[in-house]
Amino acid sequence: MFTTAQGGAIDPTNLTRAFTTLLRSAGLRRIRFHDLRHSTATLLVEQGVELVVIKELLSHAHIGVTATVYAHVRIRLQREALTALGNALNRP
């Protein structure tokens, strides 16, 4: 949760405006602030963090939500792991 300097809730419109300004200043393409959640979770999955930990960090009510949303990352990592295993087994 983000708050104002006075401790109140940030107006989502103000957050979006400030975030868009930061992106523009940095020369980055426009993304939604919410996309940062997905980026964070994807990076955590790729680093091997347990789904239950990611679920808690994202405040998902059920692990199934986390598993479903980030299944594509896990599938890609599984493919990469199997390729690495295959390469190791094929070495002389």
Secondary structure, DSSP 8 states (H G I E B T S, - for coil): --B-TTS-B--HHHHHHHHHHHHHHHT-----TTHHHHHHHHHHHHTT--HHHHHHHHT-SSHHHHHHHTHHHHHHHHHHHHHHHHHHHT--
